[in-house]
Amino acid sequence: MTRSASDQKIHIATIGRPHGVKGLVRLHSLTETPSLLEELDHLFDDQGQKWHVRWVSPNIAALTDGQGQALSDRTMAEKFVNKRLYILRSSLPVTEEEDFYHIDLIGLKALSPKGDSLGTVTIVHDYGAGTSLELDSGFIIPFTRACVPTIDLEKKEVVIILPDEVEVEGDLDGEVKIRA
């Protein structure tokens, strides 16, 4: 059985090493707006333990578990290094019309403008210089309006216009060459 998009578990932060001796930790947020983590009441780890975040300075947080118990000292905080924190997709705020969560794009069928299959979106890369979509067929496509003119989340499809640098010989299942 496949999970619906609303109950998908999304990795949203990772607990880093302790900061000081009072149980504070470095918290690596995977959100564009780290302050959002404070507003979320539904953070949980791999074991289902609930967590609450309170930022004390940039990247430094005080964590309390679902019973309201804070990490009391450095030794306790060390036990949680590299623990991943998650949220269900349904708990995230609604996006604007032209904004997308990465999780909403992963798994979309990629089609050419003619309807030929190009693969499935497997990864969304965002290294700061621009977002790109990686397909299971090996294509990495700039996530721009020119290359991705249509996104239909209800149909779970995305239309891809391959950049001029990508040359396909034969049908789309054939060999792909990159022009120099």
N, C-alpha and C positions, 0 to 999 in steps of 0.2 A: 504494500500500500504506500502511495506517495503522500508526503505531507503537504498540506495546503500552504500557500505562501504566508498566511497569517500565523501559523504555528512553527515556522522555521526558526531555528536557533541561530542567532547572529552573534559572532564574536565581536565584542564592542570595546574591550579593554583587557590589558594584561597587567597584573601586579608585578612591579619590579622590586628591586632591592630595598631594604629598609633605609629610612632617612632619620638619622638621630637615634635616640634611645627610648622615645616615648611611644613607639608603635606606629609611627607614620611610615608611609611607603611612597616610593615613586610609582605613579600610575600612568601607564602608557595608553592613552585614549586613542581609539581608532575612528573617532568621529571628527568631523570638521569643526564642531563646537564642543570642546571638552566639558563646558559648564552643563551641557545637557545631561551628563551622567548624574549630577546632583538631583536633577528633577525626576529621574527614573526610579520608580519604586519596585521594579521587577527585575533587577539584576540578579543573576544566579551563576554558580560555577558548574563544573562538570558533574559534581555530586548532587546538584539541585539545591545546595545551600544558598540562601538569599543573602545579598549584600547591599549596603547603602554607602554612598560616597559623599564625603564633605571635603571640598578642596580647601587647603590651608595656604597654598601658594601655587604658582604655576608648576604643574606636574607632580606636586606633592599632595597626598590625600590622607585623610583619616578614614579608615574603614570600620564599619560596624556590621555584625552579622544580622540575620533575620530576627534574633532575640534581643537585639540592641546592645550586644557585647562588643566593645571596641578591642582592637588589637592592643594589648596592654603595654607591651615593651618590644624592644628590638628582637629579642629571642623569639617571641611569638610571631612577629612580622616576618622573620626569616623563613618560617615554615610555609609561607604563602607565595614566595618568590616564583614567578612564572605561572601562577594560577591565572587561567583565563576566565574572564567574566563575559556573560552572554545576556541577551535579551531576546524575547520573541518578536518577530517582525511586526505583529499586530500592536505592539506597545510603542512603536516609533511614531512620531508625528507624521501627518499627511504631508506629502511633498507638493511643491508648486508644479505647475503644468510642465515645465521644461526641466525639472529636476528629477533624478532617479536615485534610488538606493542601489548600490552594486548588486545586492541580493536579488533585486527585481529584474536585473538584466541577465544574470547567470541562468543558463538553461533555455534561453530564448532560441528558437530556430532562426538561423540566418539564411535569408533568401536573396537571390539576385533580383533586379527589377523585373526580370522575365519569370520569376517564380522558381528558378533552379535552386536546389539546396547547396549552400556553401558550408554547412556544418551547424554547430551549436555553440553559443557563447559559453566558454568555460571559465574565463578569468577576466576581470576588469582591472587593468593596470592604471595606476595614477601616481606617477613619479614627480609630479609638480610641473612638468613642461607640457602637459596635456594628457588627457585620458585616452586609452585605447582599449579595444575589445579583442581578446584572443579567442579564436575559434578552435574547436577540436580538430579541424582540418589543417591547422597550422597557420592560417592567416592571422595576422595582427593588423587590425584596422583602426585608424584614427577615429576617435569618437567625436566626429564633427558632423554638422548638418550636411556637408557635401558628400561624405562617405556613408552616413547613416541617416537618410532622409526620413525614414518612417520607423516608429517604434510602436507596436501594438501589444500592450501588456495583456489585454484580454485574450487575444489570439495566441499569445506567447510567441510572437514573431517580430523580427527586425529585418528591414530591407537594407542591404549592403551594396554600395557602389564601390567596386574595387578601385583603388587609386591607379593612375596611369602607369605607375612603376611596376604594377603586377600584370604579368602577361600570362594568360591561360591558353595552353595549346590543346586543341580538341575540345571535348566537353569539360565541364567543371570537375568531373571526377578524374580527369587526366593530369598530366604533369604541369606543374606551375613553375614558371621562370620569372626571375626578377631582372628587370632591365637595369643596366648600369648607367 
